[in-house]
Amino acid sequence: MSTSYRVAVIGGGPAGLAAAESLSAAGCAVQVIERMPSIGRKLLMAGRGGLNISHSEAPDHLLARYGQAAPWLAPTLAAWTTDDIRVWMAGLGQESFIGSSGRVFPTAMKASPLLRAWLARLQHQGVLLHTRVDWTGWDASGGLTFAPAAGRDVLPDTLPSPFVADAVVLAMGGASWPRLGSNGAWVPLLRSHGVEVEPLVPANCGFRAGWSDILRTRFAGTPLKPVALRFADHTVRGEVVITANGLEGGALYALSAPLRTCLAQQGQAELILDLRPDLTEAVLATRLANVRPRESLSNRLRKALRLPPVAAALLREAGEVSSTPHALATRLKALPVMLTGPEPIDRAISSAGGVAQAACDARFMVRAMPGVFVAGEMLDWEAPTGGYLLHACLATGRAAAQGALQWLRETRS
């Protein structure tokens, strides 16, 4: 660029860092503002399980994971594919591999080496990274205002308040895991400037089931695997875990959106569990018939089907348990669990809602605020776990940066 545009990126998570990388590579003077004591805290948390950064499935299947937001995100995801992410990681010295499930991980199976290399690249490109700084909005003339956050007494010399930026990229996340930085405090601020923001709600979350004291005290923390979950016309196979309040786990997270909608409309949602998805009902009935009926329920399930004691407890939770092999097999293949609500958003892996599609143009610029761009979980989309969350955060961060560059060239040249 012939002119070094000044761009402020608010938020030091994956979307913000992706935007800062693209902008600084194009010659912009970029400052990243993060209110937490360090950069990338949520990325590091995600890396505790191996940093599932994307998924290798076919592009049309991957796009479908974004549900109603798929048409909106399609150009962005096409511009930053799984292969692009793997090449980008390799450029940072972090090779990747595709696991048996199709998920993409760094070979190191950690987030910290990738984050260190990424931050080193940003600093080499001249990006200024500020931590413990609160963004508080705009002043009357449109300048960004900041305040020292906990642990800091004064603002950095390069970041006066108000600060006049040529463009701004907002990437502050949704409202899940607020202790890592994304608390949704930006929602009323943007709404006060006429920006349409859908309510932030939990996604990829556990759900409450109102267990009995017996099940809660004896089986909280017990996994169920493999299990198939069915709700309406959705079926997901995987693993769930019994919690003190209900259920959580990857298979359930994939049903978050339809379950949340049903709960909001009806106050409850009946989830159907198949405790032996690998066997037909007829096979279950035959095996159960070969065990003496006078055995306890737990023993019958263990000897005939290798089911753990929690299976018997779940059967009892659902009502009277028939002792006949056929009826028992039928119940094991379609065990109802009544869900009463999602767990709070601060315990969710991610959140849905955010800046509405109608509030942004194709470049992710806020229509009501020219020069302000939005990326990551601040936007109104959701996806299941499996690499889709990080993929879209990285992709929208880059897309918002490219949108800002295009707008700057059109309006400030």
C-alpha positions in Angstrom: 0.0 0.0 0.0 1.2 3.5 -0.7 -0.5 4.7 2.5 -0.1 2.9 5.9 -3.6 2.8 7.1 -4.2 2.6 10.8 -6.4 -0.4 11.8 -7.5 -1.4 15.2 -8.5 -5.0 15.8 -10.5 -5.4 19.0 -10.1 -8.9 20.3 -7.0 -11.2 20.5 -8.6 -14.5 19.6 -8.3 -16.6 16.4 -10.6 -14.3 14.4 -8.8 -11.1 15.5 -5.4 -12.5 15.0 -6.4 -13.8 11.5 -7.6 -10.3 10.6 -4.4 -8.7 12.0 -2.2 -11.0 10.0 -4.0 -10.2 6.7 -4.1 -6.5 7.3 -0.4 -6.2 8.4 0.7 -8.4 5.5 -1.0 -5.8 3.2 1.0 -2.9 4.8 -1.5 -1.6 7.4 -0.4 -0.4 10.8 -2.3 -2.8 13.0 -2.9 -2.7 16.7 -4.6 -5.6 18.5 -6.4 -4.7 21.7 -7.2 -7.5 24.2 -8.7 -6.9 27.6 -7.4 -10.2 29.1 -3.8 -10.6 30.4 -2.7 -12.6 27.4 -3.5 -13.2 23.8 -5.3 -16.3 22.5 -6.6 -17.7 25.8 -9.6 -19.5 24.2 -7.4 -21.0 21.5 -5.1 -22.4 24.2 -8.2 -23.9 26.0 -9.3 -25.5 22.8 -5.9 -27.0 22.4 -6.1 -28.9 25.6 -7.9 -31.6 23.6 -5.5 -31.5 20.7 -6.6 -28.3 18.9 -9.1 -29.7 16.4 -8.7 -26.8 13.9 -10.7 -27.9 10.9 -12.3 -31.0 9.2 -11.3 -32.7 6.1 -14.7 -33.7 4.8 -16.0 -32.6 1.4 -16.6 -28.9 1.1 -20.3 -29.2 0.6 -20.6 -31.4 3.7 -18.5 -29.0 5.7 -20.6 -26.1 4.6 -23.8 -27.9 5.7 -22.5 -27.9 9.3 -23.2 -24.2 9.5 -27.0 -24.7 9.1 -29.0 -21.6 8.3 -25.8 -19.5 8.1 -24.3 -21.7 5.4 -25.3 -19.5 2.4 -24.0 -16.5 4.2 -20.6 -18.1 5.0 -20.2 -20.0 1.8 -17.9 -17.5 -0.1 -15.8 -17.0 3.1 -15.3 -20.7 3.6 -14.6 -21.3 -0.1 -11.9 -18.6 0.1 -10.2 -20.2 3.2 -10.4 -24.0 2.9 -9.2 -26.8 5.1 -6.2 -27.2 2.7 -5.5 -23.5 3.0 -5.5 -23.8 6.8 -3.0 -26.7 6.7 -0.7 -24.8 4.3 -0.9 -21.8 6.7 0.0 -24.0 9.7 2.9 -25.5 7.8 4.1 -22.0 7.0 4.3 -21.4 10.7 6.3 -24.5 11.2 3.4 -26.5 12.5 2.6 -29.6 10.4 -0.8 -31.1 10.6 -2.5 -34.5 10.2 -6.0 -35.9 9.5 -7.3 -38.2 12.2 -9.4 -41.3 11.7 -12.6 -39.1 12.2 -11.5 -36.7 9.5 -10.6 -34.0 11.9 -7.5 -31.9 11.4 -5.0 -31.5 14.2 -1.5 -30.0 14.5 1.1 -32.8 14.7 2.2 -31.4 18.0 -1.4 -31.9 19.3 -1.1 -28.6 21.2 -2.1 -25.0 20.6 0.8 -23.3 22.3 3.5 -23.9 19.5 1.1 -22.7 16.9 0.1 -19.6 18.9 3.8 -18.8 19.6 4.8 -19.0 16.0 1.7 -17.0 15.0 2.4 -14.2 17.4 6.1 -14.1 16.3 4.9 -13.6 12.7 2.5 -10.8 13.7 5.2 -9.0 15.6 7.6 -9.4 12.7 4.9 -7.8 10.5 4.8 -4.9 12.8 1.6 -5.7 14.7 1.3 -4.1 18.1 -0.3 -6.4 20.7 -1.9 -4.8 23.7 -3.2 -6.7 26.6 -5.2 -5.6 29.7 -6.9 -2.8 27.7 -10.6 -2.4 27.7 -12.3 -1.0 24.6 -15.2 1.2 25.8 -16.7 2.4 22.5 -16.5 5.6 20.5 -16.5 9.2 21.4 -18.7 11.9 19.8 -16.3 12.4 16.9 -15.9 8.6 16.2 -12.6 8.0 17.9 -12.2 4.7 19.7 -12.1 5.0 23.5 -10.1 2.7 25.8 -9.4 2.3 29.5 -6.8 0.3 31.4 -8.1 -3.1 32.4 -7.2 -5.0 35.6 -3.5 -5.1 36.1 -2.7 -2.0 34.1 -2.5 1.6 35.3 -2.1 3.5 32.1 -2.8 3.0 28.4 0.1 2.2 26.0 1.8 5.2 24.4 0.8 4.1 20.9 -2.9 3.8 21.9 -4.2 7.1 23.1 -7.9 7.4 24.0 -9.6 8.5 21.8 -7.8 6.8 19.0 -8.6 7.6 15.4 -8.4 4.5 13.2 -9.0 4.3 9.5 -10.9 1.0 10.0 -11.8 -1.2 12.9 -12.3 -5.0 13.1 -14.3 -6.2 16.0 -13.6 -9.8 17.0 -14.5 -10.1 20.7 -16.3 -13.5 20.5 -19.7 -14.4 21.8 -20.5 -15.1 25.4 -19.3 -18.6 26.2 -16.5 -19.1 28.7 -16.4 -15.5 29.8 -13.4 -16.1 32.1 -11.4 -16.6 28.9 -12.5 -13.2 27.6 -15.7 -13.4 25.6 -18.4 -12.0 27.8 -20.8 -10.5 25.3 -20.5 -7.0 26.9 -20.3 -5.5 23.4 -24.0 -6.3 22.6 -25.6 -3.2 24.2 -22.9 -1.0 22.8 -23.5 -2.0 19.2 -27.3 -2.0 19.6 -27.0 1.6 20.9 -25.4 2.4 17.5 -28.3 0.9 15.6 -26.7 -2.5 14.9 -29.1 -5.4 14.8 -27.8 -8.1 17.2 -29.5 -11.4 17.7 -29.6 -12.5 21.4 -26.6 -14.6 22.4 -27.6 -18.1 23.5 -25.7 -21.3 24.4 -24.5 -23.6 21.6 -22.5 -26.8 21.9 -23.8 -27.0 25.4 -25.1 -29.5 27.9 -28.8 -29.9 28.6 -30.7 -30.4 31.9 -32.7 -33.5 32.5 -33.9 -33.4 36.1 -32.4 -36.7 37.2 -33.3 -38.5 40.4 -31.0 -38.2 43.3 -29.9 -41.8 42.8 -28.8 -41.3 39.2 -27.2 -37.9 40.0 -25.1 -39.1 42.9 -24.1 -42.5 41.5 -23.5 -41.8 37.9 -22.6 -38.2 37.3 -19.5 -38.2 35.1 -20.3 -41.6 33.5 -19.9 -41.8 29.7 -22.3 -43.5 27.4 -20.6 -44.8 24.3 -21.4 -45.6 21.6 -24.8 -44.1 21.7 -27.2 -42.7 19.1 -29.3 -39.7 19.8 -32.5 -38.9 18.0 -34.5 -35.7 18.1 -37.2 -34.9 15.5 -35.6 -35.8 12.1 -32.0 -35.5 13.4 -29.9 -38.6 14.4 -26.3 -38.3 15.7 -24.1 -41.1 16.8 -21.2 -40.6 19.2 -20.7 -40.1 22.9 -22.4 -38.3 25.8 -21.7 -38.0 29.5 -24.1 -38.1 32.4 -23.8 -34.9 34.4 -25.3 -34.0 37.8 -27.9 -31.9 35.9 -28.4 -33.9 32.7 -26.3 -34.7 29.6 -23.4 -33.2 27.7 -21.0 -34.4 25.0 -20.2 -34.2 21.3 -23.2 -36.1 20.1 -25.6 -33.9 22.0 -23.8 -30.7 21.0 -24.6 -31.5 17.4 -28.3 -31.2 18.3 -28.0 -28.0 20.2 -29.8 -25.8 17.7 -33.0 -27.8 17.2 -33.2 -28.7 20.9 -32.8 -25.1 21.9 -35.5 -24.0 19.5 -37.9 -26.7 20.8 -37.2 -25.8 24.4 -37.8 -22.1 23.7 -41.1 -22.9 22.1 -42.4 -25.7 24.3 -40.4 -25.7 27.5 -39.2 -29.2 27.1 -37.8 -31.6 24.5 -37.9 -35.4 24.3 -34.5 -36.8 23.3 -34.4 -40.5 22.3 -31.3 -42.6 23.2 -30.3 -45.8 21.4 -28.0 -47.5 23.9 -26.8 -50.1 21.5 -26.9 -48.5 18.1 -24.7 -51.3 16.6 -27.3 -54.0 17.2 -30.8 -54.4 15.9 -33.8 -54.7 18.2 -34.3 -58.3 17.2 -30.7 -59.2 18.2 -31.1 -57.4 21.5 -34.3 -59.4 22.3 -32.6 -62.7 21.4 -29.6 -62.0 23.6 -31.8 -60.9 26.5 -33.9 -64.0 26.2 -30.8 -66.1 26.7 -30.2 -64.7 30.2 -32.3 -66.0 33.1 -35.2 -63.6 33.9 -34.5 -63.8 37.6 -31.2 -62.0 37.2 -31.3 -58.4 38.3 -31.8 -55.8 35.5 -28.2 -54.7 35.7 -26.9 -58.2 35.4 -29.2 -59.0 32.5 -28.0 -56.0 30.6 -24.4 -56.7 31.5 -24.4 -60.4 30.6 -26.5 -60.1 27.5 -25.4 -56.8 26.0 -22.3 -55.7 27.9 -24.1 -52.5 29.0 -22.8 -50.8 32.2 -25.0 -50.2 35.3 -25.9 -46.7 34.2 -28.0 -48.3 31.5 -30.3 -49.8 34.1 -30.5 -46.5 36.0 -31.5 -44.7 32.8 -34.2 -47.3 32.1 -35.7 -46.8 35.5 -35.6 -43.0 35.1 -37.8 -43.4 32.0 -40.5 -45.2 34.0 -41.6 -48.8 34.7 -39.2 -51.3 33.1 -40.7 -54.4 31.5 -38.9 -57.7 32.0 -39.9 -59.2 28.7 -37.0 -59.4 26.3 -38.8 -57.8 23.4 -40.2 -54.9 25.4 -36.8 -54.3 27.0 -35.1 -54.4 23.7 -37.6 -51.9 22.3 -36.9 -49.5 25.2 -33.1 -49.8 24.9 -33.3 -48.8 21.2 -35.6 -45.8 22.0 -35.1 -44.6 25.5 -36.8 -41.3 26.2 -35.0 -38.5 28.2 -37.0 -35.4 28.8 -34.8 -32.3 28.6 -35.9 -29.2 30.4 -33.4 -26.5 29.3 -29.8 -25.8 28.1 -27.0 -25.3 30.6 -26.1 -21.6 31.1 -24.2 -19.9 28.3 -21.1 -19.4 30.5 -20.7 -23.2 30.5 -21.2 -23.6 26.7 -18.4 -24.3 24.3 -19.7 -21.7 22.0 -22.6 -19.3 21.5 -25.2 -18.7 18.8 -26.6 -15.3 18.0 -24.7 -12.1 17.4 -24.5 -9.4 14.7 -27.2 -10.3 12.2 -26.5 -11.1 8.6 -28.8 -8.2 7.6 -26.7 -5.8 9.7 -23.6 -6.5 7.5 -22.7 -6.2 3.9 -20.9 -8.9 2.0 -17.5 -7.7 3.4 -18.7 -8.1 7.0 -18.8 -4.3 7.3 -21.6 -3.1 9.6 -24.1 -1.2 7.5 -24.9 1.3 10.2 -21.2 2.0 10.9 -19.0 2.3 7.8 -15.4 1.3 8.4 -16.4 -1.1 11.2 -16.1 -4.8 10.4 -17.1 -7.9 12.4 -15.6 -11.4 12.5 -15.7 -14.7 14.4 -18.3 -15.6 17.0 -19.6 -12.0 17.2 -21.5 -12.9 14.0 -24.7 -14.8 14.1 -23.7 -18.3 13.1 -23.1 -21.6 14.9 -21.6 -24.9 14.1 -21.0 -28.2 16.0 -17.6 -29.1 17.4 -15.3 -31.0 15.1 -13.1 -28.2 13.8 -15.9 -26.1 12.3 -15.8 -23.4 15.0 -12.2 -22.5 14.6 -12.3 -22.9 10.8 -15.1 -20.2 10.6 -13.4 -17.9 13.1 -10.2 -18.0 11.0 -12.0 -17.6 7.7 -14.3 -14.7 8.8 -11.3 -13.0 10.4 -9.5 -13.1 7.1 -12.6 -12.1 5.2 -13.3 -9.1 7.4 -9.7 -8.0 6.9 -10.0 -8.3 3.1 -13.3 -6.4 3.3 -11.6 -3.6 5.3 -8.7 -3.4 2.8 -11.2 -3.1 -0.1 -13.2 -0.4 1.7 -10.0 1.5 2.6 -8.8 1.4 -1.0 -12.1 2.6 -2.3 -12.7 5.4 0.2 -9.3 6.6 1.5 -7.1 6.6 -1.6 
